[in-house]
Amino acid sequence: MTPSLPCQRALFALPPEVAYLDAAYLSPIPLAAAEAGAQAAWIKARPWEMTIGAFYDEVEEVRRLAAAMIGADAEDIALTAATSYGMSIAAANVPVPAGSAIVMMENEHTSHRYVWYELAEKAGAHVVVAPKPVDGDWTAALIAAIQSSPFPVAVVAGSLVHWFEGILLDLEAVAEAARAAGACLVVDGTQWVGALPFDVTRVRPDFLAFATYKFLLGPYRQAFLYADKRWHEAGVTLEHHSWNRIGGEKPDFYLVNKPGFMAGARRFDMGQRSDFATLPATIAALKLLLGWGLPAVAQRLDWLNRLIWDRAEGRGLAVRPANPIPHIAILEMGERLAPDAGPRLKVAGVHVTLRGTKMRVSPHVYNDEADIDRLFDNLALR
């Protein structure tokens, strides 16, 4: 079925001879976002024209837009610098007693892996890893690791997708297993927020971190953290500054020795959150996505990825797994890729990610069928 949302290539600086199919690595920002960021950079060039609103207005606007991406309230969203920053906040808050366990999938992304090993070491806890399942059912594998853990489970490090294997998980089922074990659920959403409709109220994680530079079409160094309301009153923040404190906008803010935190997840906001160039670019990108509608975006990406799998299977290159991610195609190529496949694709204007024997193809709304044809027409095989 042809998707309702047509190709949006005209809104990006993509020349016709480039087939950029690597949004899971780094997406291009839309022209509107680039223009917004460029204009906003002049704010810092003329600081004498700034008002105190420059530190607050766009912060609250982007907070509302980020919340809309996951069905949250603006009060639940903190502005952070990266997924890893959000994970560090989560690790500073979730209780991990000595002898307990932190459960995660094998080969989890480093931003959602290293912090938990560090915390386990400090707390005298254990990391329990769900091994790669033979049948590809990562949902069952992760739930089994939770239920069979030889230690009480304190934290489940989960996601809607396995970023490296390209498999979709039933995150609601994982969340239910985590709650049954009395564990906190911390989720990495960077590889899917913006590409898939998601209702955070159905999953109810303790924390959900996501950056904007992939499927949210935003700039680098901008990310968000969803924090469940249970953490709004007593959550531990990583930084202490005026902007996440009550009265920080007042001229006499420095007279109070230790003012209270602002409401909701704002207590977790990073210092220098009011990036005068990054925020306008982020706002422009998020408005575009919400204007298209996430269901329509997801439908187009699913259609493109079905084409990718059809082309691959038609040439005997890869077998579609039972539950693939609908917005990313990770093709297991075995020994079929020629050693110079990567450089030859780039010469042909095709951009994908090659890791070992896997080829990751991740289109977005700026791609069309011609881009997929260019990929397979120039794929160096042996």
N, C-alpha and C positions, 0 to 999 in steps of 0.2 A: 504494500500500500504506500503510495506517495505521501510523504509527510506534509502536514498542513503548513509548517513553517518552511518557506523557501530558503535557498542559500543566501547568506548574508555577507558574502565576500566583499561587496561594494563598501561595506562599513569598516573594512580593515585595509591596511597598507600591504596587501598581498598581491604581487604581480601575477599575471596569468600563467607564467612559466614555472611558478613555484607551487608544489603540492606539499603543503605543510600539514603533516599528519602526526604531530607530536605534542598535543595539548597536555598529555599526562606528564610531559617533561617541563614545558614552559609555553604557555599560550601567548600569542600576540595580543596586546591590548587594542581595543577598538580605536578608530580615529578620534571619536568623541572623547575618549578617555585620555588619549595623548594630548589633544588640544586643551582639555581641562587642566591637565597637569602642567602643561607649558605655561598657560596663562596664570595658574596659581603660583608658579615659581616666582613670579614678579612680586608677590606679596612680601616675601622675605627681602626682595631687592629694595622695597620702600617701607621699611618697618615703621616709619613715623606716621604712616597712614593707617596702621593696624588699630583695631579696637579689641577689647577683651573678648568680644564675640568670636574672634578668629580662633580662640582656643577652645570654644565650646560648641558653636552652632553646627559645624560640619561633623564634629565628633558624634553628636546626638543623631544627626541625620544618617550617618553611615551605620550607626548602631541599630537603628530601626530597619534599615535595608538588609543588614546581615541577619537580623532576627527573622525577617520575612522569608529568607532562603531556607530556613529549617523549621518554620512554624513555631517559633519561640516568641517571647515577649522581649522588647528592647531591654527591659530590666535584667534579663538573663545574660546579656552579651557584654564581654569585656574586649577592649582593643589591645591586641598584642602584636609582637613583631614577627612571630613565626609559629609554626606548629610546635616546635620544640619548646618554645617559651610557654605555650599553653600547657604542654605536658609537664613542665617543671612546676607550674602552679598546682596542677592536679597532684603531683607527687608530694608537694609540700603540705597537702591537706588530707589525703585519704589515709586512714589509720592502717598501719601495717605492723602488727605485733610480731615480736620475735617468734620464729617457728611457723609463721603463717606462709601463704603462697601467693605469688603473683602469676596469673595464668595468661599466656599469649600464644599466638600461632607461630609455627616455625617460619623463619625468615621474614619476620615482621619488619616493617620499615624502620630504619635506624632512629628516626625522630620519635618513634613509638616503641623503641626497644631499649636503647642505651639507658634511658632515665630509670627504667624499672630494674635493670641489673644493679645500677648504682644504689637505688633505694633498698633493694633486697640486701645488698652487702652491708649497708649502714644499719639496717634494722635487724639483722640476723635472721632474715627471712629467706625463702626459696623462690626460684623462678621455675615454674612448670611449663614446659613447652608442648603444645599439641603438634605431633609430627604430621608431615604431609600425608594425607590419606591416599591410599591407592585408588579409591573410587572417585576422588576429587571432591568429596562432600566435606567442605571445610566447616560447615555449620555443625554437623554431627561430630566432627573431630574436636572442635573447640568445646562443645558441650560435654563430650566424653571426658576431656581433660579436666573440666571443672568438677564433674561429678565423681571422677575416680582419683582426684588429687589425694595423695597420702598426707597432706597437710591442710589445715583449715584455709579456705580461700579468702584472701583479703581484697584482692583487686583482680578484675578481668580487664585486660587490655584488648579491646575489640575494635571491629570495623565492619562496615557494610560490604567491603570488598577485600580480597587478598590482592594487594597491590602488585605482587610479582607473578602470581600464578594466574591472575585474571578470572577469578571465580567470585560470584556473588554469594553473600551469606544472608541468612535469615537473622537479622540483628535483633528482631523482637524476641525470637526464640532464645538467642544467646543472652539477652537481657533478663529474660525470665529465669534462666538457669543461674545467672549471676545473683539475682535477688534471692532465689531459693537457697543459695549457698551462703547468704548473708554478706556478699561481696559488693564492693563498689565497682561500677562500670565506667571505664574511661575510654573514649572513642576518638579515633583519628578519622577526620572526614575530608582531608585535603584532596584525595583522589576521586571524590564523587560529589561533594557539595557543589551545586551549580549545574550538575549534569543529570541528576536524578531527583525527582520529587521526594521529599523526606519530611516526616512529621515527628519532631523530637518528643512530642507529648506521648506518642505511642511507645517509644523505646525507653524514655526517661533515664538517660545516662546521668551519671554524676557530673561528668565533664565531657565536652565535645570540642576538639580543637580543629580549626581549618584555616588554611592560607588561601589567598586570593589569586595567586599567580598561575594557577592551572585552569580548572574549568569555570572559575568565576571571572575569568578574563581580566583580572585586575593586575596591579603592579606588584613588583617584588617588595618584600619587607612589610607587607600588610597582612595581618591575620586576625582571627577572632577566636574567642573562647566562650562557649556556652557553659554556664555553671548552674546546676540545679538550685532551686530556691533554698534548699537546706544549707547551702554554703554562703548565702548572702549576708547573714548576720555575724558569723564568726570565722569566715574563711581567712586563711593566712595569705597575704600578698607577698610578692617577691620584692617590690619596690615601695618606697615611701617618698611621696612628693605632694605638692599642693593640689594637683589636678584630680586626684581621686579622693580628696578630703572635702568635707563640708566647709564652704566659705572660701575655697581656694581662689575664687574669682574676685574677692573683695580687696580693696587697696591695703587694708590692715591685716591681711591673712597671716602675717608673720607674728602677730601679737599673741596668738593662741598657741600654747606650747604643744598640744597634741589634739587637734580637732578630730572629730569622728569621721568615719568613711562616708562617702556618698552612697546613695541607695543602690541596692541590687549588686550585680556583678561589677559595677564600676570600681569597686575596691580593688579589683584585679587589673585595672588598666595600667598599661606600661607608662613609664616616664616618657616625655616628649611624644605623647600619643597624637598631638595636634600637628601632624606633618602637613605643612601647608601645600605641598605639591602632591603627595601620595593620596591624601584623602579625597580631593576632588576627582582624581583619576579613578579611584575605587568607586566613588559614588556614581560617576557616569557609567561605568561598566555594569554595576549592579542594577541600575535603572533600566539599562537595555535588556538584561536578562529577565527582569521582572515584567518588563513590557512585552516581551515575547511570550512569557509564561513558561515556567519550568516543565510542565507536562509537554508543551510543544517542543521545547528544546530536547527533552529526553526522547521524544518520538523521533525527531530527526536524527539524533545520534544513534539510536537503536537501528534505524533504517540504514544508515551509512555502515554500521558495523555488520549488519546482516549481509550487505553487499561484499564487504571485505571477506567474511567467512565463506560466502558462496564462491568468490573468485579463488580463494585459497584451496578450498575443497575440490573445486572443478579442475584444478591443476595438480591435485594429489599432494599438496604441500603440507596440510595440517588437518587434524580432525577436531571439529568443534566440541568442546567439553559439554557436559550435561547441563551446567548452570553458569554460562559465561557472563561476564560483566556486560551489560548492554551498551556501554559507551566506550569500552576499550577492548580491542581484540589482541590478545597475546597468543601468537602463533608459535607452536613448538616446531621448529624447522629441522631438527635433527642435524644431519650432515649435509642437507641440501644447499645451504647458503655457501656461496663462493667466498674465499678468504677476503676478497676485495669488494664484497657486496656493499658495505657501508660507503666507501669513497665513490663507488660507481653510482649509487643512488643520489648522493649529494651533487655530483656533476650533472645528473639529470634533473636536478631541482626537487628531488624527493627527500623529505625529512621524516624519519621514524627513529625509534630507539632499538638498537641491536644489543642484546646482552647474552653472550654465550650463544646457545642454540635457539634463543627466543627472539622473535621480532614483535615489538609492541607497536601497534598502530592505533592512534588515538585522535580521531577527527573531532571537529567542532562545527559550529553553525556556518563557518566560512568555507567549509569543504563541500564538494559535490562529487558526482559519479566520475567526472573526468579526472579528479585527483586520484581516485582509487585505480582507475585505468592506467594512469601514469606510473603509479607504484608497481603494478604487476607487469607492465610492459617493460620496465627497466630493472626488474629484479634479477640480479646475477645469481644463477643456480649452477649446481654441478651434479 
